[in-house]
Structures are given as structure tokens and as C-alpha cells.
Amino acid sequence: QVQLVESGGGWVQAGGSLRLSCVVSGSILSFYTAGWHRQAPGKQRESVASITGGGSINYADSVKDRFTISRDNGRNTVYLQMNSLKPEDTGVYYCNLERGRFTSWGQGTQVTVSS
């Protein structure tokens, strides 16, 4: 059974940085496209960034040039480096894996950015 565990969330002032980690167990990370998503209170979950097994990366326009997604297949871990954080980045951040029809989600980690 594939399990994803996120960590690294917290409270930070606007302009600060956080690095989120997502550790994958029960499978091999390199088989999947990995992504980070977020959900703000009262809003739908949205994609933030994704990285394929081959290393192709996509970002939401709202986080381009501020966030960096990366993966360490040896550690079975996906990272999201978040710089220049803004209050609108506040939300619960979720890691997910996708391959074909398969998808798996972590439990989420809270990020709060104060102005």
C-alpha cells in the first residue's frame, strides 16, 4: 500500500520561506508523477507544482519563480521549496502521486503566512 507523509509546514511571515517534504513508502517514487496541491479555507484544492518521473516540471502561474519542486528518488522523497511566501499561499498542502488511473494522497500539512 502506497503511503505519503508530508512535513515541513508551519507559520511564517510574508517574505519568508518553508520547505515541504513528502516521504513515499510502499512503492518506488520514480514510477510516478508527483505533485503538490493546496487548499485554502473555503476554496477548491488547486495544483501548485508537479514533476514527472522523467523530470518534467510544471508550476501554477501564481507560484512560478517562487516555488521549486524537486525529487530525490533514492530517498523516495518529493520536496517543495517555497520562497517569498505571501498570505495568499496559506492553506493545507497535499502531496500526491499519479500513474495512469492510480492516484494517492497524503494527509496534508498546514502552511500559514501572516502579513
N, C-alpha and C positions, 0 to 999 in steps of 0.2 A: 504494500500500500504506500502510495506516494504521500509524503508529508512535507509541508513547507512551514518554516517558523521564522517570522520576521522579528527584527530587533533594531534598536537604534533610534527610535522615535523619542520625542520629548518636547520640552518647551524651549523656545529660543526667541530672541528679539529680532525684529526685522533687520535684514542685512547679514544675519548670522548664517551658520552652516550646520548641517547634520549629515551623517552618513548612515543610510539604512542597509541592513544585511538581511538576506533571506537564505537560510540553510535548507537544502533539499535532502531528504532521506528516502530510502525505499526505491530509488531509481537513479539513473545516471543523467545528470543535468544536461550534458551535451546532446541528448536525444531531442531536446525540446526548444521551442521558442519561449523565452522567459520575459515577463513583463511586470511593470509596476503600475498600479492603478490607485486612484484616490477617490474618497467620497467625503464631501463636505456636508455639514448638517443641512438637511432639507434639500439636498441636491442628489442627482444621479451619480453613480460611480462613473469615472472617466479614466481613459487610458492616459498615462503620463509618459511612459517610455517602454520600448521593447527591444530585445536583441535576439536574433535567430541563432541557431546552432552554428551557422557559418559566420556569424559576427556582424550581420547587417543590423543597423540601428535606426530606430525611428523615435522622434520626440513629438509631444504635443507642442504647438506653437507657443503656448503660454510658458513653457519651461526651457525652450531652446536657449542655448548659451549660458544657462544657469545650472542645469542638472546634467549629470553624466551617469549613464548606466554601464555597468561592466559585469563580467562573469569570470569566475575562477573555476574552471571545470575540475581541476584537481581537488579543490576544496568543496565542490558541489555547492557553490555559493554565488548568489547574484547580489550586486551592490547597486545602490543609488546614492551618488554623491550630490547633495543639494546645497548650492551656494546662493548668496544674495537672496535669501528667503524673504518672502512677502507675506503679509497677513492673509492674502487670498490663497496661499499654499496650505493653509490649515485644513486638516482633515485626517481621516483614517487612511493609511497607506497599506495597500494589499499587494502581495507578490503572487504571481500566477505562472503556471506552466501550460503550454498548449502543444499538442501534436495531433493533427487530424481532428477527430471529434473529441479527443480527450482533453480535458482541462481540469486543473486542480488549483485550489486557492489556499492561501494561508489565512490566519486568524486576524491579521491586521495589526498595525502599530500606529498609535496616535501621534500626530505632529501638530503642535500649536505654535503659531508665530504671532507674537504680540507687536503692536505698532509703537 
